[in-house]
Amino acid sequence: MTAQWKQHAQKMLTGNRWLLAGILILFVVLNGIPQTFAPTIDAESMEPLTSTEMTLSFLSFLLTLLIAPLTIGWSWLVLSVSRGDKPAVSKLFEPFQTGYVKHVLAPFFVGLFIFLWALLLVIPGIVKAFSYSLTNYILRDQPELSALEAITESRRMMDGHKMDAFKLVLSFIGWFFVGVFTLGIGFLYVHPYFTTTYAAFYDSLRGADQPRTNHVGTPDMEQGF
């Protein structure tokens, strides 16, 4: 199946690579804005943070939260490309237009849950990262769900498929090295290729999933992390 998902992504990316590369540059620049405010802190220093450093650190964290929907926007963009649509910059900003608070909370909760699991051991953190990896796509296809409900639905859909996702990621290891060895330039090709393939993986699971009606409070939507 991995080969089929990758072939599908390559087909959908034909004629769209340069545009996606340009949108990716915009995505990276916007995501880098919070880091421009983050102060340089010496981890080995025993000196307490100054008031200026604390203010800049808080501002950087706040900006990171405020632009969090960009990550969801990229997922929606490559999902639309995987489904045969032309890339559009507007897709990147669509999560800001509807359900903004929910689209801030979803990445925050995903990051928090992965961090808490990683405190136990690295492996549980990685496993949970795969469990939550469909959250952004679910928010696109099931906008009626809350952030926590979308995370729960991702866990349900990934049940029994985390190894498939792991094999998919593993198949891109060589490409990731290409991105690193080209000082990041190669990621302009690799990242759209990988994320579009993962979107195809999501659609494959979604298509195989039997239609069901989920309601908060039923066993299917039992929330947790």
N, C-alpha and C positions, 0 to 999 in steps of 0.2 A: 504493500500500500504506500510506503514511503516514496517509492519511485513514481507512483501514479500522482501523488500530491505534488511532487516536484515538477513533473512533466506538465501538469495542469498550470502550475504557477508560471513556468517558463512560457507557456502558450499565452496566458493572460497578460504577461509583462511585455510581450512582443509589441514594439511600437510605443511603449509607455515608459521605458526605462529612464530616458533623459528627464522627462517631466517629473517622475517620482524621485529621481536624484535631486532635482532642484527643490522639490517640496521637503525632502529629507534635510537638506541644508538649512532651510527655513526652520524646520522642526528642531534641529540641533541648536541653532542660534537662539531661538526663543527659550529653549530649556536651559541654556547656559546663562541666562540673565540673572537668576538668583545667585549663581556662583560669583558674579562680579561684585556682589555686595558682601560676600562672606569674608571675614577677616582671616589673615594668615596666623594660625595659632600653633605654637611650638608644643607638641604633645609631651615633650620631656620637661617642659618648664613647670616649676612649682608655683610660679606667680599666678595670683588670681586674675581672672579676666577683668579688663578695664570696663568702665561703663560704655565706652564707645564700641568695644568689641562685642559686648553683650547685646547692644542695640543692633549692630550690624548682623550678628548671628540670628537674632530674632527676625529681622527684616528679611534675611535670606530664606529662613524657614517659612515665613508667611508667604513670600512670593512663590516658593516651591509648591505650597498648597494651592495658591490661587491659579497657577497655570497647570495643575495636575490634569485637568481634562484634555490637555494636548495629547497625552499618552493614549487616552481613549480615542481621540480623534484620529490618530495614526492607525489604530486598529480598525476603525470604521472605514478609513480610506482604503487600506489594503483588502479589507473584506469586500468592498464594492468592486475593486479591481478584480479580485478572484471570481466575482460573480458576473464579470464581463463589462463593467462600466469603465468609462474613461476616468483617469485620476483628476480630481478637482481640489484645489486648495481649500475651497469652502468646507470640504469634508473634515479637514483638520480642526476647524473651529465650530463645527456643528454641536459638539457636546456642551459648548458654552451657551448655546442659544436655548436649549431645553433641558430642564433637570440639572441645572448647574451645580447646586449643592450636592445632589446625589453623585454627580460625576467628580466632585472633589472628594467625597467621603469614600467612594469605592476604592480608588488607588491607595488612599490613606489606610483603610482597613486591611487591604491586601498586604501592604507593606508591613503594617503592625503585626498581623497574624504570622507572616513569614518570619519576622524578627523574633517573635516569642517562641515559635517552634525551633528556630535556629539556636536559641539559648540552651535548648536541651542538647542537641547535637547538630552537626551540619547536615547529615542525611535527612532527618525529619524536615528540616527547613527546605531542602531541595524537593522532597516529595510533595510538601504542601504548596510549593511554588507551582508545580505542575497541576495540582488540584485546583488552584485558583486561576489558572492561565486562560480560561475561557470567559472570564468575567466581563471583559470589555466587549466582546462580541455579543454576549447575552444581553447586555444593556442596550445594544442596538436593536436586536430582534424582539426583545421583551421589555419595552420601555415602562411597562406597568410595574415592574419589579423594583423594589428598593435596592440600595447598595448591598445590604446584607443578604437579601434574597437572591440577588444575582450571584453573589459569591457561593451561596449554598447550592444554587443550581449548577454552577460550574463544578463543584465538588461531586454532585450527583452524576453529571455527564462524564466526568473523568474517571469515575469508578470503573476499574477494569481496563482503562486505556492509558494510564500513566506510563506504562512501559512503551507503548506505541509512541507517545510524545517524546520520551527519552531517546528512543531510537531515531526519531526524526531530528532531534537536536544533534545527536551524535553524528548523523550523516552530514552535518554542516561544519564539523570541526575543522576540516581542511580549508573551507571557505573562510572561517573566522581567522585562521592563521594568515590567510592572504590579506585580510583586512588589517591585521596587526602589522605584518611585514611591509605593507605599503603606507605605513604611518597614518592609517585611518581612511585613506582615499578609496581603498578597495571596498569599504563598507557602503559606499554610495551605490555599489552593485549588489553586495552581499545582503545588506539589511532589507531592502525591498524584496529580494528573492526569498529570504528566510521568512519574513513576516507574511508575505503573500502565501507561501506554502503552508504556514501554520493556520492561516485563515481557511485554506482549503481543507486542512485537517479538521478544523471546527465544523465546517459545512458537512464533511463526511460523517462526523458523529451526529450532527443534527439531523441529517437525512436518515440515518439508521435508527435514530431514537423514535420510539413509538409515541405518537401524540398522546399527551396526557394533560389533564387540567390540574394545576397545582394551586393550592390555597394555603395561605399562612396558617399554621396550626395543624396541617395534615402531616403524616409521616414523611411525605416526599419533600416537604419544605421545612423540615425540622432544622432550625438554625443553630449555628455553632461554628467553631473553627478547628 
